[in-house]
Amino acid sequence: MIGFIVPLVIMLWYAFTDPSVGFDNFAWYLGDAVQQRILLRTFTTAVNVTVVCLLLGYPYAYAMVAAGPKLRAVLTLLVLVPFWTSLMVRTFAWVILLQDHGPIQSLLATVGLGQIPLIRTNLGVVIGMSQVLLPFFVLPLYAVMTNIDRRLILASSSLGAGPITSFFRIWLPLSLPGVGAGSLIVFISSLGFYVTPALLGSPGNSLISQQIFTQVNGLLQWGRAGTMGVVLIVITLAILAILGLVIGRSTSTIKGVR
């Protein structure tokens, strides 16, 4: 707890006192169009990564639940392997795969899609971040899905519901807590990524983490870096508060219907 609070207090202190006491750093940040675009790009990238993890992670978690013991062990192992590999190693692997004359570009040319820019683009950043964060979506969702009572699906089938109807009316609503938990973990983690955007992206599509690093390490502007951190935390907490309110109202509505 101390390791979180102390750096946060120091960041707040610098934001309001460096180089002078007041709100000059916030006036600079909120009035700079470039920084506003970078902030928007950061949240847009986080949303894109979350959507990719949802589209890939939900079927994967469902396959883990539906598979037999041996196949489930293999699928679980494949999810856990990234945790045993260094983030730097995985990112450099993506640099090799996504480079202009790399394996993926050769495959795209083979199937007739031509050259699609991947390295030094936001698309490459989303691909690399999604691969890193996918386990953080799959594992919470899998934990929720394993607790869903399969007898509910059998009961719906006995009442005449088809597989698609049973999925959308029973399985999907019961798995939404896992979807929400995994999405929040991925979204919040995406906001602070530095290594992957720095290696797979470019200065032209940098994220706020790279700007904070530049302000501290390159320009020695601790106050501006602290301001960026404060703005990012405030917006993130506001989004979490809104989502919590929406989820709370949804839960109350469901209970009221029952």
C-alpha positions as CSV (number, residue, x, y, z in Angstrom):
1,M,0.0,0.0,0.0
2,I,2.8,2.4,0.9
3,G,4.6,1.6,-2.4
4,F,1.5,2.9,-4.2
5,I,0.6,5.9,-2.0
6,V,4.0,7.5,-1.7
7,P,4.8,7.7,-5.5
8,L,1.2,9.0,-6.0
9,V,1.7,11.7,-3.5
10,I,5.1,12.7,-5.0
11,M,3.5,12.8,-8.4
12,L,0.7,15.1,-7.1
13,W,3.3,17.3,-5.4
14,Y,5.3,17.8,-8.6
15,A,2.2,18.4,-10.7
16,F,1.3,21.4,-8.5
17,T,4.7,22.7,-7.5
18,D,7.2,22.1,-10.4
19,P,8.5,24.5,-11.7
20,S,6.2,26.9,-9.7
21,V,3.2,26.5,-7.4
22,G,-0.1,26.6,-9.1
23,F,-2.1,25.2,-12.0
24,D,0.3,26.1,-14.8
25,N,1.1,22.5,-15.7
26,F,-2.6,21.7,-15.9
27,A,-3.3,24.8,-18.0
28,W,-0.4,23.7,-20.4
29,Y,-1.7,20.2,-20.7
30,L,-5.4,20.9,-21.1
31,G,-4.6,23.6,-23.7
32,D,-2.1,21.6,-25.8
33,A,-3.9,20.1,-28.8
34,V,-1.1,17.6,-29.3
35,Q,-1.4,16.2,-25.8
36,Q,-5.1,16.0,-26.1
37,R,-4.8,13.9,-29.3
38,I,-2.3,11.6,-27.5
39,L,-4.6,11.2,-24.6
40,L,-7.5,10.3,-26.9
41,R,-5.2,7.9,-28.8
42,T,-4.3,6.2,-25.5
43,F,-7.9,5.5,-24.6
44,T,-8.8,4.5,-28.1
45,T,-6.0,2.0,-28.2
46,A,-7.1,0.7,-24.8
47,V,-10.6,0.2,-26.1
48,N,-9.4,-1.5,-29.3
49,V,-7.2,-3.9,-27.3
50,T,-10.1,-4.7,-25.0
51,V,-12.4,-5.4,-28.0
52,V,-9.7,-7.7,-29.6
53,C,-9.3,-9.6,-26.3
54,L,-13.1,-10.0,-26.1
55,L,-13.4,-11.3,-29.6
56,L,-10.6,-13.8,-29.1
57,G,-10.8,-14.5,-25.5
58,Y,-14.5,-15.4,-25.2
59,P,-14.5,-18.3,-27.7
60,Y,-11.2,-19.5,-26.2
61,A,-12.6,-19.5,-22.6
62,Y,-15.7,-21.2,-23.8
63,A,-13.6,-23.9,-25.5
64,M,-11.7,-24.4,-22.3
65,V,-14.9,-25.1,-20.5
66,A,-16.4,-27.3,-23.2
67,A,-13.2,-29.3,-23.8
68,G,-12.3,-32.6,-22.2
69,P,-9.7,-32.8,-19.4
70,K,-6.7,-33.4,-21.7
71,L,-7.6,-30.7,-24.2
72,R,-8.4,-28.3,-21.4
73,A,-5.0,-28.9,-19.9
74,V,-3.4,-28.0,-23.2
75,L,-5.5,-24.9,-23.6
76,T,-4.7,-23.8,-20.1
77,L,-1.0,-24.3,-20.7
78,L,-1.2,-22.2,-23.8
79,V,-2.7,-19.4,-21.8
80,L,-0.2,-19.6,-19.1
81,V,2.9,-19.8,-21.3
82,P,3.0,-16.0,-21.9
83,F,3.3,-15.5,-18.1
84,W,6.5,-17.5,-18.2
85,T,8.1,-15.4,-21.0
86,S,9.6,-12.0,-20.6
87,L,7.5,-9.1,-21.9
88,M,10.6,-7.7,-23.6
89,V,11.2,-11.1,-25.4
90,R,7.6,-11.3,-26.6
91,T,7.7,-7.7,-27.8
92,F,10.9,-8.2,-29.8
93,A,9.4,-11.4,-31.2
94,W,6.5,-9.2,-32.6
95,V,9.0,-6.8,-34.0
96,I,10.5,-9.6,-36.1
97,L,7.0,-11.0,-37.1
98,L,5.6,-7.6,-38.0
99,Q,8.6,-6.0,-39.7
100,D,8.2,-4.8,-43.3
101,H,9.7,-8.0,-44.9
102,G,8.9,-10.3,-42.0
103,P,6.9,-13.6,-42.0
104,I,3.5,-11.9,-41.6
105,Q,4.1,-9.6,-44.5
106,S,5.2,-12.5,-46.6
107,L,2.0,-14.4,-45.7
108,L,-0.1,-11.4,-46.6
109,A,1.6,-11.1,-50.0
110,T,1.1,-14.9,-50.6
111,V,-2.7,-14.6,-50.1
112,G,-2.8,-11.5,-52.3
113,L,-3.4,-8.8,-49.7
114,G,-0.1,-7.0,-50.5
115,Q,1.9,-4.9,-48.1
116,I,-0.1,-3.8,-45.0
117,P,1.9,-1.5,-42.7
118,L,2.1,-3.2,-39.3
119,I,5.3,-2.2,-37.6
120,R,5.5,1.5,-36.5
121,T,1.7,1.7,-36.6
122,N,-1.1,1.8,-34.1
123,L,-2.3,-1.5,-35.6
124,G,0.9,-3.2,-34.7
125,V,0.7,-1.8,-31.2
126,V,-2.8,-3.2,-30.7
127,I,-1.7,-6.6,-32.0
128,G,1.2,-6.8,-29.6
129,M,-0.7,-5.5,-26.6
130,S,-3.6,-7.8,-27.2
131,Q,-1.3,-10.8,-27.2
132,V,0.2,-9.8,-23.9
133,L,-3.1,-9.0,-22.2
134,L,-5.2,-11.8,-23.6
135,P,-4.5,-14.1,-20.6
136,F,-5.8,-11.4,-18.3
137,F,-9.1,-11.6,-20.1
138,V,-9.3,-15.4,-20.5
139,L,-8.6,-16.5,-17.0
140,P,-11.2,-14.4,-15.1
141,L,-13.8,-15.3,-17.7
142,Y,-12.9,-19.0,-17.5
143,A,-13.2,-18.9,-13.7
144,V,-16.8,-17.5,-14.1
145,M,-17.8,-19.9,-16.8
146,T,-16.7,-23.0,-14.8
147,N,-19.2,-22.0,-12.1
148,I,-22.2,-21.8,-14.5
149,D,-24.6,-24.6,-13.9
150,R,-24.8,-26.8,-17.0
151,R,-28.2,-28.1,-16.0
152,L,-29.7,-24.8,-16.9
153,I,-28.7,-25.4,-20.5
154,L,-30.1,-28.9,-20.4
155,A,-33.4,-27.5,-18.9
156,S,-33.7,-24.9,-21.7
157,S,-33.1,-27.7,-24.3
158,S,-35.8,-29.8,-22.7
159,L,-38.2,-26.9,-23.0
160,G,-37.6,-26.5,-26.7
161,A,-34.9,-23.9,-26.8
162,G,-32.2,-24.4,-29.5
163,P,-28.5,-24.1,-28.9
164,I,-28.3,-20.5,-30.1
165,T,-31.3,-19.4,-27.9
166,S,-29.8,-21.2,-24.9
167,F,-26.5,-19.5,-25.4
168,F,-27.9,-15.9,-25.7
169,R,-30.6,-16.3,-23.1
170,I,-28.7,-18.3,-20.4
171,W,-25.0,-18.8,-21.0
172,L,-24.1,-15.3,-22.2
173,P,-25.9,-13.4,-19.4
174,L,-24.4,-15.6,-16.7
175,S,-20.9,-15.1,-18.1
176,L,-21.1,-11.3,-18.2
177,P,-19.5,-10.8,-14.8
178,G,-16.4,-12.6,-16.2
179,V,-16.5,-10.4,-19.3
180,G,-16.7,-7.3,-17.2
181,A,-13.9,-8.3,-15.0
182,G,-11.6,-9.3,-17.8
183,S,-12.5,-6.2,-19.8
184,L,-11.7,-3.9,-16.9
185,I,-8.3,-5.6,-16.3
186,V,-7.3,-5.4,-19.9
187,F,-8.6,-1.8,-20.4
188,I,-6.8,-0.4,-17.3
189,S,-3.6,-2.3,-18.0
190,S,-3.6,-1.0,-21.6
191,L,-3.6,2.6,-20.4
192,G,-0.1,2.3,-18.8
193,F,1.7,0.2,-21.4
194,Y,5.1,1.5,-22.4
195,V,7.5,-1.2,-23.7
196,T,5.1,-2.6,-26.4
197,P,4.0,0.8,-27.9
198,A,7.6,2.1,-27.7
199,L,9.0,-0.9,-29.7
200,L,6.1,-1.6,-32.1
201,G,4.8,2.0,-32.6
202,S,6.4,5.3,-33.7
203,P,6.8,8.8,-32.3
204,G,3.9,9.8,-34.5
205,N,1.4,7.5,-32.7
206,S,2.9,7.6,-29.2
207,L,0.8,7.0,-26.1
208,I,0.7,8.9,-22.9
209,S,3.1,6.5,-21.2
210,Q,5.8,7.4,-23.8
211,Q,5.1,11.1,-23.3
212,I,5.5,10.8,-19.6
213,F,8.8,9.1,-20.1
214,T,9.9,11.8,-22.5
215,Q,9.0,14.6,-20.1
216,V,10.9,12.9,-17.2
217,N,13.9,11.4,-18.9
218,G,14.4,13.7,-21.9
219,L,13.1,17.1,-20.8
220,L,13.3,16.8,-17.0
221,Q,9.8,18.3,-16.7
222,W,8.7,16.4,-13.6
223,G,5.7,18.7,-13.1
224,R,4.3,18.1,-16.6
225,A,4.9,14.4,-16.2
226,G,3.0,14.4,-12.9
227,T,0.2,16.4,-14.5
228,M,-0.2,13.7,-17.2
229,G,-0.3,11.0,-14.5
230,V,-2.9,12.9,-12.5
231,V,-5.1,13.5,-15.6
232,L,-4.9,9.8,-16.6
233,I,-5.8,8.6,-13.1
234,V,-8.7,11.0,-12.8
235,I,-10.2,10.0,-16.1
236,T,-9.7,6.3,-15.4
237,L,-11.4,6.6,-12.0
238,A,-14.3,8.6,-13.6
239,I,-14.8,5.8,-16.2
240,L,-14.7,3.2,-13.4
241,A,-17.2,5.1,-11.4
242,I,-19.6,5.4,-14.4
243,L,-19.2,1.7,-15.2
244,G,-19.8,0.8,-11.5
245,L,-23.0,3.0,-11.6
246,V,-24.2,1.3,-14.8
247,I,-23.5,-2.2,-13.4
248,G,-25.2,-1.4,-10.2
249,R,-28.3,-0.1,-11.9
250,S,-28.4,-3.2,-14.2
251,T,-28.1,-5.5,-11.2
252,S,-31.0,-3.6,-9.4
253,T,-33.1,-3.8,-12.5
254,I,-32.6,-7.6,-12.8
255,K,-33.4,-8.1,-9.1
256,G,-36.5,-5.9,-9.6
257,V,-37.7,-8.1,-12.5
258,R,-37.2,-11.2,-10.5
